[in-house]
Amino acid sequence: MLIENKTDLEDQRFVSTKDAKEFAQKEGLFFLETSVMEARNVEGAFLTVLTEIFNIVNKKNLAASDDQENGNLASLTGKKILAPGPAQVIPKKKACCRS
């Protein structure tokens, strides 16, 4: 997904909307323009991103379910992700150098 922000500042753009749209189409990306200052398409951009993520996750779940039914468990292996929460203590990074 390619989101062009600050559409209210058209005179200050480095990349034209036309070029951005062409790039998005060439790369197979969804293109959307937003302006926070004008409150234009901001909520729509977030909803579109969330919908696309939801659709991708559902497709992967369906594929994994099909693989499991066919006896292929390799597609179900994943990577453990630690997300810090209020009960977790995250060690502070040590400085690499001292002056």
C-alpha positions in Angstrom: 0.0 0.0 0.0 1.2 3.5 -0.9 -0.3 6.3 1.0 0.3 9.9 -0.1 0.0 12.3 2.9 -0.2 16.0 3.0 -2.3 16.4 -0.1 -3.2 19.8 1.2 0.4 20.9 0.4 0.2 20.2 -3.3 2.6 23.0 -4.2 5.3 21.6 -2.0 5.3 18.0 -3.4 8.5 16.3 -4.6 6.6 13.5 -6.3 3.5 14.2 -8.3 0.3 12.3 -7.6 0.4 11.0 -11.2 3.9 9.5 -10.6 2.9 8.1 -7.3 -0.1 6.4 -8.8 1.9 5.0 -11.7 4.5 3.6 -9.2 1.9 2.0 -7.1 0.3 0.4 -10.1 3.7 -0.9 -11.4 4.5 -2.4 -8.0 1.0 -3.8 -7.5 0.2 -1.5 -4.6 -3.0 0.1 -3.5 -2.8 3.9 -3.7 -4.6 6.3 -1.4 -4.2 10.1 -0.8 -4.7 11.6 2.7 -4.5 14.9 4.4 -4.4 15.0 8.2 -4.8 18.8 8.2 -8.1 18.5 6.2 -9.1 15.2 7.9 -9.4 13.6 4.4 -9.1 9.8 4.0 -7.1 9.3 7.2 -9.6 6.9 8.8 -10.2 5.3 5.4 -6.4 4.7 5.1 -6.3 2.9 8.5 -9.4 0.9 7.8 -8.0 -0.2 4.4 -4.7 -1.2 5.9 -6.5 -3.2 8.6 -8.8 -4.8 6.1 -5.8 -5.9 3.9 -3.9 -7.3 6.9 -7.1 -9.2 8.0 -7.5 -10.6 4.5 -3.9 -11.7 4.2 -4.0 -13.4 7.7 -7.2 -15.2 6.8 -5.7 -16.5 3.5 -2.6 -17.8 5.4 -4.9 -19.4 8.0 -6.9 -21.2 5.3 -3.7 -22.3 3.5 -2.3 -23.6 6.8 -5.5 -25.4 7.6 -5.4 -27.1 4.1 -1.8 -28.1 4.6 -2.6 -29.6 8.1 -5.4 -31.6 6.6 -3.0 -32.9 4.0 -0.4 -33.9 6.6 2.0 -31.0 5.9 2.8 -29.5 9.3 5.8 -27.5 8.0 3.6 -24.5 7.1 2.4 -24.3 10.7 5.8 -23.6 12.2 6.3 -20.0 13.1 8.5 -17.6 14.9 7.9 -16.6 18.6 7.4 -12.9 19.0 7.8 -11.3 22.4 5.6 -8.2 22.8 6.4 -6.2 25.9 3.5 -5.9 28.2 2.9 -4.4 31.6 4.0 -7.5 33.4 7.3 -8.0 31.5 10.6 -6.4 32.4 12.6 -5.3 29.4 16.3 -5.1 30.1 17.8 -1.7 29.5 20.4 -1.5 26.7 23.9 -1.0 27.8 25.9 1.8 26.2 28.4 0.4 23.8 31.1 3.0 24.3 32.3 5.2 27.0 34.0 8.5 26.6 
